[in-house]
């Protein structure tokens, strides 16, 4: 079995409170997530020290996120992002 889900995050309107989330911080529950050429900022990774690091994508780039299923399958070798 497989699941394919498309998600679209529309732009945040000007004047929106900068502490507002489009999506609350979370781990992906799936095996992997492919993020194809984001056109806007917003994706961040929580680092081990508790700080957030922005993820920038470039033309033609695909970002691969490890999900909870991959983390479980590899006994934590690949951490869920």
N, C-alpha and C positions, 0 to 999 in steps of 0.2 A: 504494500500500500504506500501511497505517497500523497503529500499535500502540497499544493502550490497556492500561496496567498499573495496577492498584490496589495501593497499599502501605499497610500498617497498622503503626504503631509502638506497641506496647503500653506502658503506663506502666512506669517503672522502679520496682522494689520499694523500699520504705523500707529504709534501712540500706545501700544499694548504694554502693560506692566512688564518690565524685563525679567521679573522673577516667575512669570507665567510659563508653564510647561505645555508643549503641544502633546507630549506623551510623557507620563511620569517615568522616572528612572526605573529600569527593569532589565532583566536578563531575558534573552530569547530562549524559549522552551524547546525549540526545534533542534534538529541536528546541525544544520548550518543555515545562515541567512546570507543571501547575495544582495548587495546594495550596489546598484548600477548607476554610476554617474549622477550623484546628487547635484542638484542645481542651486541648493541653498545651504546655508550654515545651520548648525544645530546638533549634529551627531557628536556625542562625546563619550569617552570611555573613562570609567572610574578606575583610577590607579590604586596600587597596593597601599600607598601612603594616604589615601582618602581624597586626593585632589582629582579634579576632572580635567581631562585632556581632550581638546577639540580634535576631531577627525576631519581632514580635508580630502575631498575627492577631486580628481582631475579628469579631463576629457579622456574617454576610453578606458577608464579604470573601473574595476569591480572590487569592492571591499567585501571580504569574506569574514563573517562573524561566526565564531564557534558558539553553539547553543548548549543548553543543559543536557540534551541527549548525547552529544559528542563528549561532553565532560564526563558523564556517567559511564559511557562506553570505554573511555580511555583511563578510567580510574583517576581522573583529575589531571592527567598529563596536559590536555588542552583545556584551558579554563573558559567557562562561559563568559562572554562579554556582555 
